[in-house]
Amino acid sequence: MAQWVISSAESEYPPLIYPRVLDLCREFPDLEFSLNGGVNDIGHVRSLLGFEESQELRAQAWGLDKDVENFSIPSNFHGAMIGRGAMNTPVMLWDVDHQIYHEDPPVQATRRSLLEGYRDYLQDAYPPGDTDRSVGVVHMAVKPTLGLFAGLRGNRAYRATLDTLTRDKTRRLEGPAHCLEEAMRAVEAANPGILDEPLAPTQAFQPGKRPSGDEDVAAGGGKQKQKQESKESNRGKKRKAAQQQVDEAAGDASTQCTGGDAEAPTRPESCTLSSSVDVAGSAV
Ligand SMILES: Cc1cc2nc3c(=O)[nH]c(=O)nc-3n(C[C@H](O)[C@H](O)[C@H](O)COP(=O)(O)O)c2cc1C
């Protein structure tokens, strides 16, 4: 009986079977394919593209469990998309040009540097004084930053401040840049120093690991919210681990993503990780 009890998410979405993308690549060598669905971080993308040095890790990224030694990534496999992962944990993208396109390493970023850059953009795009500015407009303007503190102390203060100010007509009149600045103050008060912590470089793919702040859109946010709260209670450990990652950035080749012998993909014009033909791992 239990075998028939499946969640609504499972009933709506077929399983992701990445090896089918490999089969399609081989069957249609004149087409380029990219993979879409279930990829949660840049380390996973690197492994899918063959950047990681361990064959075992590449095979795990592709969900392969047999004939692992003989498997190779077809040259017409072009890239992977990240949807919810990037939405929930946008900081993962800070070193993506270096990690995927082999550009020079970026200047070390912090959440403050990202937010101040975005605040300046908002200041120009939504100057103060627009009396018709709706809640929706301000919400959409600040939305890309909502995952910036996922899994960290101060996340709630940041999001709650934005939510409250977005609904306040006077604050809306001042603009989304103002709301962002106030939210930065709130997070700073809740978690001093967090804004200035250096962002950790992309880490190698870790099979089975879900990113912090992960939210299963298909399944609804309930369980993830509980997870988030429990994560926040472990914030000390997390911050320590993040700092350790940064400290280790100079050396440990086994956990860092700087090497690999595969060629960097050509950057698509849209500057995303997508390609001309997107094929869900579920073999649509
Ligand atoms: C914020 C966000 C924006 C998206 N925008 C598009 C889009 O413009 N076009 C599209 O075909 N799919 C879009 N998707 C769907 C993703 O391409 C993808 O199919 C879906 O999120 C499953 O992949 P994931 O497991 O990486 O989230 C979007 C998904 C998210 C979360």
The ligand as an SDF file (V2000), in Angstrom:
LIG
                    3D

 31 33  0  0  0  0  0  0  0  0999 V2000
   13.2100   32.2310  -10.8730 C   0  0  0  0  0  0  0  0  0  0  0  0
   12.9790   31.2710  -12.0090 C   0  0  0  0  0  0  0  0  0  0  0  0
   12.8220   31.7650  -13.2810 C   0  0  0  0  0  0  0  0  0  0  0  0
   12.6120   30.9040  -14.3530 C   0  0  0  0  0  0  0  0  0  0  0  0
   12.4610   31.4170  -15.5980 N   0  0  0  0  0  0  0  0  0  0  0  0
   12.2510   30.5810  -16.6300 C   0  0  0  0  0  0  0  0  0  0  0  0
   12.0970   31.1020  -17.9400 C   0  0  0  0  0  0  0  0  0  0  0  0
   12.1320   32.3050  -18.1720 O   0  0  0  0  0  0  0  0  0  0  0  0
   11.8630   30.2200  -18.9520 N   0  0  0  0  0  0  0  0  0  0  0  0
   11.8020   28.8630  -18.7400 C   0  0  0  0  0  0  0  0  0  0  0  0
   11.5960   28.1120  -19.6930 O   0  0  0  0  0  0  0  0  0  0  0  0
   11.9580   28.3560  -17.5000 N   0  0  0  0  0  0  0  0  0  0  0  0
   12.1790   29.1730  -16.4570 C   0  0  0  0  0  0  0  0  0  0  0  0
   12.3140   28.6590  -15.1970 N   0  0  0  0  0  0  0  0  0  0  0  0
   12.2150   27.1930  -14.9960 C   0  0  0  0  0  0  0  0  0  0  0  0
   13.6150   26.5650  -14.9830 C   0  0  0  0  0  0  0  0  0  0  0  0
   14.2290   26.6960  -16.2510 O   0  0  0  0  0  0  0  0  0  0  0  0
   13.5640   25.0900  -14.6600 C   0  0  0  0  0  0  0  0  0  0  0  0
   12.8340   24.4080  -15.6350 O   0  0  0  0  0  0  0  0  0  0  0  0
   12.9560   24.7780  -13.3320 C   0  0  0  0  0  0  0  0  0  0  0  0
   13.2320   25.7910  -12.3830 O   0  0  0  0  0  0  0  0  0  0  0  0
   13.4940   23.4490  -12.8400 C   0  0  0  0  0  0  0  0  0  0  0  0
   14.8770   23.5550  -12.6560 O   0  0  0  0  0  0  0  0  0  0  0  0
   15.4910   23.7260  -11.1880 P   0  0  0  0  0  0  0  0  0  0  0  0
   15.3770   22.3670  -10.5480 O   0  0  0  0  0  0  0  0  0  0  0  0
   16.9270   24.1210  -11.4380 O   0  0  0  0  0  0  0  0  0  0  0  0
   14.7020   24.7670  -10.5020 O   0  0  0  0  0  0  0  0  0  0  0  0
   12.5470   29.5110  -14.1240 C   0  0  0  0  0  0  0  0  0  0  0  0
   12.7120   29.0130  -12.8350 C   0  0  0  0  0  0  0  0  0  0  0  0
   12.9200   29.8790  -11.7740 C   0  0  0  0  0  0  0  0  0  0  0  0
   13.0930   29.3210  -10.4010 C   0  0  0  0  0  0  0  0  0  0  0  0
  1  2  1  0
  2  3  1  0
  2 30  2  0
  3  4  2  0
  4  5  1  0
  4 28  1  0
  5  6  2  0
  6  7  1  0
  6 13  1  0
  7  8  2  0
  7  9  1  0
  9 10  1  0
 10 11  2  0
 10 12  1  0
 12 13  2  0
 13 14  1  0
 14 15  1  0
 14 28  1  0
 15 16  1  0
 16 17  1  0
 16 18  1  0
 18 19  1  0
 18 20  1  0
 20 21  1  0
 20 22  1  0
 22 23  1  0
 23 24  1  0
 24 25  2  0
 24 26  1  0
 24 27  1  0
 28 29  2  0
 29 30  1  0
 30 31  1  0
M  END
$$$$
